[in-house]
Amino acid sequence: MKPALTQCLMTPPESWDALPMGDWLAAEIQERLNIWCPLLFGYHLLKLGALSHDLSCCASAIRHQLTLAPSVGGILADVMDLPIRDSSIDACILAHVLDYTNDPHRVLREVERVLTADGWLILSGFNPHSLVGLGRLLPYMRRQQPWQARMFSPERVRDWLELLGFELVHYEAFGFSSFSSSSKIHWWRENLGRDYCSYFASVYMLAARKRTIPLTPEPERRWAQKPLIVPGMARIL
């Protein structure tokens, strides 16, 4: 298993057009996001990255929506050091952010820090155990998109979230394609793949909630010490 932390500089795409079949991928993620957005309530929603910025969350009741992506005119900051106070964000969107960061652990820790209790986290990523993951085995393809991405498996990401106290609410995999310029999406293959071999899907999307379990101290029990001599037990003659 490759280490999560790396010293290599990552160059995330600035738009979905920079990815092969990016318009199709954005439409698929948007379709699923439209299902979950009506469940997002609160005051503040944060989108990390340019890809997240291009996704619409208008179906959500949260009206104050922020974007941390300097390339699209959003907040100028580092995703690994968010300039946001603790427990102040109600929902966070990460579209392929972990795929293009050199420290995904730190990104998730920052997201956990700024989310409120029961806050929502919705993220997507590329699956290394898929057709698109096979492209990383070819050195010349690693210099192109989307094979520049690091591609962490959904099982590994779920383990990270569980360690941070998140509860997985929904998981879905789709995109049974190599995402090359000559590849096509066949709906019959999509339907069969989702039903029988979702483990090998090229893209996954999950929704999780930050759970904060309060620690209720057990009240101290003070047992009355029984006296050694009880009146009436003996009579002096």
C-alpha positions as CSV (number, residue, x, y, z in Angstrom):
1,M,0.0,0.0,0.0
2,K,1.4,3.4,-1.0
3,P,1.9,6.0,1.7
4,A,-0.7,8.7,1.9
5,L,1.9,11.5,2.5
6,T,4.1,12.4,-0.5
7,Q,6.5,15.3,-1.3
8,C,5.4,15.4,-4.9
9,L,3.7,18.6,-6.0
10,M,0.2,17.9,-7.3
11,T,-1.5,20.0,-10.1
12,P,-5.3,19.7,-9.7
13,P,-7.4,20.4,-12.8
14,E,-9.0,23.9,-12.9
15,S,-12.2,22.7,-14.6
16,W,-14.0,19.5,-15.6
17,D,-12.9,20.3,-19.2
18,A,-9.4,19.4,-18.2
19,L,-10.4,15.8,-17.7
20,P,-11.2,13.3,-20.4
21,M,-15.0,12.9,-20.5
22,G,-15.1,15.6,-17.8
23,D,-18.5,16.8,-18.9
24,W,-20.0,13.3,-18.5
25,L,-18.3,12.9,-15.1
26,A,-19.5,16.3,-13.9
27,A,-23.1,15.5,-15.0
28,E,-23.1,12.2,-13.1
29,I,-21.7,13.7,-9.9
30,Q,-24.2,16.6,-10.2
31,E,-27.1,14.1,-10.6
32,R,-26.2,12.4,-7.4
33,L,-25.5,15.7,-5.6
34,N,-29.0,16.9,-6.5
35,I,-30.4,14.0,-4.5
36,W,-28.4,14.9,-1.3
37,C,-28.5,18.7,-1.5
38,P,-32.1,18.9,-0.2
39,L,-30.9,17.1,3.0
40,L,-28.2,19.7,3.7
41,F,-29.4,22.3,6.3
42,G,-27.6,25.0,8.2
43,Y,-25.9,28.3,7.5
44,H,-22.6,27.7,5.7
45,L,-21.6,25.4,2.9
46,L,-17.9,25.0,1.8
47,K,-16.7,23.8,-1.5
48,L,-13.0,22.8,-1.8
49,G,-11.3,23.0,-5.2
50,A,-12.2,24.3,-8.6
51,L,-14.1,21.1,-9.5
52,S,-16.3,21.4,-6.5
53,H,-16.9,25.1,-7.4
54,D,-18.4,24.1,-10.8
55,L,-21.0,21.8,-9.1
56,S,-24.3,23.4,-8.2
57,C,-25.8,23.2,-4.7
58,C,-28.8,25.4,-5.3
59,A,-31.1,22.6,-4.2
60,S,-29.8,22.9,-0.7
61,A,-31.4,25.2,1.9
62,I,-28.0,26.6,2.8
63,R,-27.7,29.9,1.1
64,H,-24.2,31.0,2.2
65,Q,-21.9,29.0,0.0
66,L,-18.1,29.5,0.0
67,T,-15.5,28.3,-2.4
68,L,-11.8,27.7,-1.6
69,A,-10.2,27.8,-5.1
70,P,-8.0,30.7,-6.1
71,S,-8.2,29.8,-9.8
72,V,-11.9,30.5,-9.9
73,G,-11.9,33.6,-7.7
74,G,-12.6,31.8,-4.4
75,I,-10.9,32.1,-1.1
76,L,-7.1,32.2,-1.4
77,A,-6.0,29.6,1.1
78,D,-4.5,26.2,1.5
79,V,-6.9,23.2,1.8
80,M,-4.6,21.8,4.4
81,D,-4.8,24.9,6.6
82,L,-8.4,26.3,6.3
83,P,-8.8,29.9,7.6
84,I,-12.1,28.9,9.2
85,R,-13.0,28.6,12.9
86,D,-13.8,25.3,14.5
87,S,-17.3,23.8,14.1
88,S,-18.7,26.6,11.8
89,I,-19.4,24.8,8.5
90,D,-22.6,22.7,8.1
91,A,-21.6,20.9,4.8
92,C,-18.5,20.4,2.8
93,I,-18.1,19.3,-0.8
94,L,-14.8,17.6,-2.0
95,A,-14.9,16.7,-5.7
96,H,-11.7,14.7,-6.3
97,V,-9.8,16.8,-3.8
98,L,-8.0,13.9,-2.2
99,D,-6.8,12.7,-5.6
100,Y,-4.7,15.8,-6.0
101,T,-3.3,16.5,-2.6
102,N,0.0,15.4,-1.1
103,D,-1.5,14.9,2.4
104,P,-5.1,13.6,2.3
105,H,-5.0,12.9,6.0
106,R,-4.5,16.5,6.8
107,V,-7.2,17.7,4.5
108,L,-9.7,15.4,6.1
109,R,-8.6,16.5,9.6
110,E,-9.2,20.1,8.6
111,V,-12.6,19.3,7.2
112,E,-13.5,17.5,10.4
113,R,-12.3,20.5,12.4
114,V,-14.4,23.0,10.7
115,L,-17.6,20.9,10.4
116,T,-20.3,21.2,13.0
117,A,-21.7,18.2,14.8
118,D,-23.7,16.1,12.4
119,G,-22.2,18.2,9.5
120,W,-22.2,16.7,6.1
121,L,-19.2,15.7,4.0
122,I,-19.7,14.7,0.3
123,L,-16.7,13.6,-1.7
124,S,-15.8,11.8,-4.9
125,G,-12.6,10.2,-6.2
126,F,-11.1,7.9,-8.7
127,N,-10.8,4.2,-7.8
128,P,-7.4,2.6,-8.4
129,H,-9.0,-0.9,-8.7
130,S,-10.6,0.0,-12.0
131,L,-10.0,0.5,-15.7
132,V,-8.9,4.1,-15.1
133,G,-6.5,2.8,-12.4
134,L,-4.8,0.5,-14.8
135,G,-3.6,3.5,-16.8
136,R,-1.3,4.5,-13.9
137,L,0.7,1.3,-14.7
138,L,2.0,3.0,-17.9
139,P,4.6,5.6,-17.2
140,Y,3.8,7.8,-20.2
141,M,0.1,8.1,-19.1
142,R,1.0,9.3,-15.6
143,R,1.8,12.7,-17.0
144,Q,-1.8,13.1,-18.3
145,Q,-5.2,13.6,-16.7
146,P,-6.8,11.8,-14.9
147,W,-3.8,9.4,-14.4
148,Q,-1.9,12.2,-12.6
149,A,-4.3,11.7,-9.8
150,R,-3.2,9.6,-6.8
151,M,-6.4,7.5,-6.7
152,F,-7.0,6.2,-3.2
153,S,-9.4,3.3,-2.9
154,P,-12.9,3.9,-1.4
155,E,-12.2,1.4,1.4
156,R,-9.1,3.3,2.5
157,V,-11.0,6.6,2.5
158,R,-13.8,5.1,4.5
159,D,-11.2,3.9,7.1
160,W,-9.8,7.4,7.4
161,L,-13.3,8.9,7.9
162,E,-14.2,6.3,10.5
163,L,-11.0,7.1,12.5
164,L,-12.1,10.8,12.4
165,G,-15.6,9.9,13.8
166,F,-17.6,10.1,10.5
167,E,-20.5,7.8,9.9
168,L,-20.9,6.7,6.3
169,V,-24.4,7.4,5.1
170,H,-24.3,6.6,1.4
171,Y,-21.8,5.1,-1.0
172,E,-22.2,4.7,-4.8
173,A,-19.8,3.6,-7.6
174,F,-20.1,4.3,-11.3
175,G,-18.1,5.0,-14.5
176,F,-17.0,1.6,-15.9
177,S,-14.6,3.2,-18.4
178,S,-10.9,3.9,-18.8
179,F,-11.7,7.6,-19.3
180,S,-9.3,7.8,-22.3
181,S,-10.1,10.0,-25.3
182,S,-11.4,7.1,-27.3
183,S,-13.5,5.4,-24.6
184,K,-17.3,5.5,-24.5
185,I,-19.9,5.0,-22.0
186,H,-22.2,2.1,-22.6
187,W,-25.3,2.2,-20.5
188,W,-25.8,-1.6,-20.5
189,R,-22.3,-1.9,-19.1
190,E,-23.0,0.7,-16.5
191,N,-26.1,-1.1,-15.3
192,L,-24.4,-4.5,-15.2
193,G,-21.4,-3.0,-13.4
194,R,-23.4,-1.2,-10.7
195,D,-25.4,-4.4,-10.0
196,Y,-22.6,-7.0,-10.0
197,C,-19.1,-5.5,-9.9
198,S,-19.2,-2.1,-8.3
199,Y,-15.8,-2.8,-6.7
200,F,-14.2,-2.1,-10.1
201,A,-16.0,1.1,-10.9
202,S,-13.7,4.0,-11.9
203,V,-15.4,6.7,-9.8
204,Y,-16.9,6.5,-6.3
205,M,-19.0,9.0,-4.4
206,L,-19.9,8.9,-0.7
207,A,-21.7,11.0,1.8
208,A,-20.8,11.0,5.5
209,R,-21.7,12.8,8.7
210,K,-19.6,14.0,11.5
211,R,-20.8,12.3,14.7
212,T,-19.9,13.6,18.1
213,I,-20.7,11.2,20.9
214,P,-20.9,13.1,24.2
215,L,-19.1,11.5,27.1
216,T,-21.6,11.3,30.0
217,P,-19.7,10.6,33.3
218,E,-21.3,8.0,35.5
219,P,-22.3,9.5,38.8
220,E,-20.1,8.4,41.7
221,R,-21.8,6.0,43.9
222,R,-21.1,6.3,47.6
223,W,-22.0,3.2,49.4
224,A,-22.7,3.6,53.2
225,Q,-20.2,1.8,55.2
226,K,-21.9,-0.7,57.4
227,P,-21.2,-0.3,61.1
228,L,-19.3,-3.1,62.8
229,I,-21.6,-3.1,65.8
230,V,-25.4,-2.8,65.3
231,P,-27.4,-1.7,68.4
232,G,-29.6,-4.5,69.7
233,M,-27.5,-7.4,68.6
234,A,-26.1,-8.1,72.1
235,R,-27.3,-7.4,75.6
236,I,-25.1,-7.0,78.6
237,L,-26.2,-9.0,81.7
